[in-house]
Amino acid sequence: ELCYDRKLFNQNPDNGNSDNHYPFLWFDIAGTVVWFITAGIATACGVGGGGIYVPMGILLLRFPPKPASGLSQASIFGASLGGILVNIRKRHPDEHIRDTKGQPSDVQEGKIISYEKDKGPAEIEKDRKYYLSGGDGNRKFYSRPVIDYNMALFLAPMEMAGAVLGVIIQRLFPNWLFLSFAAVVLGFTAYKTFKKFLVAYGKDKEARIKRENLIAAESRHAENKNQAGGDVEMTEVDGNAADTEDDEQSSEKDDLKELEKRRQFLEDDARQYPKEKIAYLILLWAGLTVITFLKGGKGVDSVIGLTCADAGFYILVAAQFLWTMGFAAIFGYKNVKGTQARLAVNYPFNEQDVLWDGKKLQFYSFFTFLAGIVAGLIGIGGGMVLGPLMLVMGINPRVSTATTATMILLTSSSVAVMFVMSGLVPWEYALYFFCVCLSGAYIGKTRIDSYVKKTGMSSILVGILATIIAFATIGCVVILFTNLAKVDWCLDGFKAFCTVKTDEDKCPATRLLLGAEELFPYRT
C-alpha cells in the first residue's frame, strides 16, 4: 500500500470517477519547466537545488512536506548525475601545468605564480613554445580533472557525518524553529556569497580589461614592427623571456631524481579517471547507503523494522559516525602525506590549490562538519553551505562547483531510493522529475560552463549560487509563515526524541493526502 498516491499529469476528465478529482495537469507542466531550469542553473554552481525543489514542491506541485522532500531528493539525484556526466570529462581550468619549479608566490609558501599572469595571447603562445623546446627534450604540458577527488574523499564523509548529527538534532526541533533557523542561516549565507560575488566580479572584469589591453598592445606592436620593416624587436616580451630564462636556469639546477619524481606526480594527478579514488567514493556511498537503509531516516522507516526504541538503532547511528569519520581521517592523513611528498620535489602548486597540513585539516574538517550539521538540520543539500565556504577559502569556482556536485550525488541517491521504496513519493513523479533534472542539468551546465570558459568570468557561478540561496531563503520564509497561519500562529515546543509509530501510523495516507477543498477552496 502506498503512503502517497497521485497520478502524473492528471487531467481530471469528467468521467464520474470520484478518485480522479485532482486537477494537477498544469501544475505538473509548470513544475517541469521550473525543475528543468533549476537543475541546469543549480548544478552549474555546485548545489543540489533542494532549497528550491522543496518549497516549489509544496507551493507549486501541491505536495505535502514529506513527499515534497522525497521528490526533491529524486530531483537532486537526477541533477547531480547529469552534472557528473559533464564534470567527469572536464579538465582543470589550468590546462598547461609545467614540470618546472616556477616563480614562488607571495600567497603561500609552496605555490607558484602563474606563467600566464599579465600576458597577452601572443606572449603566452611564444612562452609555451619556448618551454617545450627547452629542458631535456621530454617536456610537455600537464593538467588535472576538474573534480578534486582528494578533496571530495575527505570533505564528503565529514559533511555526511555532520548531516547525521544535524538530522538527530532536527528530531527535537519544532518545525517553526528549524525553518526560522534555516531562513537565518541561508539569508546570512546568501549575503556573504553575494559580497563574494561582487569582489570576484570586480577581479574578473579587471582581468578581462587587462587582457584586452594586452591584446591591443600586441596588435600595435605587430603593426609597428611591420611598418619598421622588422627592425622593432619585441621589447614587451623581454620580461616574459627573462622569466623563462630564470626558470630555465632553475631547471638546469634540478636534481634529475627530483624532476623525475615531480613528473610522476604530475602524471598521476593528470589521470582523468583515477580508478582507485572513484572506487573509494563508491565504497563510501555503498557503506553509508546500507547503514541508512537498515536504520531508516529522513521520515522513512527502517527496512528491518528498527525504531528509535531499539538498541540496534543507536548502534547503527554510531556506525554511521564511525564509517564517515573513519573515511575522513584516513583520507585526511593521505592528503597531508601527499602534499608533503609533492612539496619535497617542488611540485608546481598553483595559487588556488589547497596545500594540506595539520592546520588546514582541522580548519576544513571543522567547518565541513558544521556545514553538514546545518544541512541536516534545515533539510538542504550541503552544497548551499559548503559551496560558499570553499569560495571563501580561495578554491577555483569551477573546481569547487564540480567537487561539491560530486559529493551531492553520494548523499542524494540513496535517500531518493528510500523515499520511493517507502511509498512516500509516487514512483512516476520520482522517475519523471529525475529524468527532467538529469537532462536539465546536462544541458544547462554544458551551456554555462562553455560561457564561463569563453569569457573567463567564473564569478558568474558565484552570482548564480548567491541567487539560488536567496530564493531558498524566501521559500523557507513563505513556508514558515504559511504553516504558522494554519495553526493560528501557535508556537509548539520541542519534540520528544523518540516517538514510535503505531501500526495505523505506518502508512498515514489520510494525513498526508491533501483534500481537494484544502487545495482548491474556490472549487465547488
Stockholm file with secondary structure:
# STOCKHOLM 1.0

chainA/1-524         ELCYDRKLFNQNPDNGNSDNHYPFLWFDIAGTVVWFITAGIATACGVGGGGIYVPMGILLLRFPPKPASGLSQASIFGASLGGILVNIRKRHPDEHIRDTKGQPSDVQEGKIISYEKDKGPAEIEKDRKYYLSGGDGNRKFYSRPVIDYNMALFLAPMEMAGAVLGVIIQRLFPNWLFLSFAAVVLGFTAYKTFKKFLVAYGKDKEARIKRENLIAAESRHAENKNQAGGDVEMTEVDGNAADTEDDEQSSEKDDLKELEKRRQFLEDDARQYPKEKIAYLILLWAGLTVITFLKGGKGVDSVIGLTCADAGFYILVAAQFLWTMGFAAIFGYKNVKGTQARLAVNYPFNEQDVLWDGKKLQFYSFFTFLAGIVAGLIGIGGGMVLGPLMLVMGINPRVSTATTATMILLTSSSVAVMFVMSGLVPWEYALYFFCVCLSGAYIGKTRIDSYVKKTGMSSILVGILATIIAFATIGCVVILFTNLAKVDWCLDGFKAFCTVKTDEDKCPATRLLLGAEELFPYRT
#=GR chainA/1-524 SS CCSSCCCTTCCCCSSSCTTCCCCCHHHHHHHHHHHHHHHHHHHHTTCCCHHHHHHHHHHTSCCCHHHHHHHHHHHHHHHHHHHHHHHTTCBCSCCCBCSSCCCBCSSSTTBBCCTTTTCCHHHHHHHHHHHHHSTTSCCCCBCCBSSCHHHHHHHHHHHHHHHHHHHHHHTTSCHHHHHHHHHHHHHHHHHHHHHHHHHHHHHHHHHHHHHHHHHHHHHHHHHHHHHTTTCSCCGGGHHHHHHHHHHHHHHHTSCHHHHHHHHHHHHHHTCSSCHHHHHHHHHHHHHHHHHHHHHCBTTBCCTTCCCTTSHHHHHHHHHHHHHHHHHHHHHHHHHHHHHHHHHHTTCCBCTTSCCCCHHHHHHHHHHHHHHHHHHHHHTCCTHHHHHHHHHHTTCCHHHHHHHHHHHHHHHHHHHHHHHHHHTSSCHHHHHHHHHHHHHHHHHHHHHHHHHHHHHCCTHHHHHHHHHHHHHHHHHHHHHHHHHHHHTTTCCCCCCCSCCCCCGGGSSCHHHHSCCHHHHCTTCC
#=GC SS_cons         CCSSCCCTTCCCCSSSCTTCCCCCHHHHHHHHHHHHHHHHHHHHTTCCCHHHHHHHHHHTSCCCHHHHHHHHHHHHHHHHHHHHHHHTTCBCSCCCBCSSCCCBCSSSTTBBCCTTTTCCHHHHHHHHHHHHHSTTSCCCCBCCBSSCHHHHHHHHHHHHHHHHHHHHHHTTSCHHHHHHHHHHHHHHHHHHHHHHHHHHHHHHHHHHHHHHHHHHHHHHHHHHHHHTTTCSCCGGGHHHHHHHHHHHHHHHTSCHHHHHHHHHHHHHHTCSSCHHHHHHHHHHHHHHHHHHHHHCBTTBCCTTCCCTTSHHHHHHHHHHHHHHHHHHHHHHHHHHHHHHHHHHTTCCBCTTSCCCCHHHHHHHHHHHHHHHHHHHHHTCCTHHHHHHHHHHTTCCHHHHHHHHHHHHHHHHHHHHHHHHHHTSSCHHHHHHHHHHHHHHHHHHHHHHHHHHHHHCCTHHHHHHHHHHHHHHHHHHHHHHHHHHHHTTTCCCCCCCSCCCCCGGGSSCHHHHSCCHHHHCTTCC
//
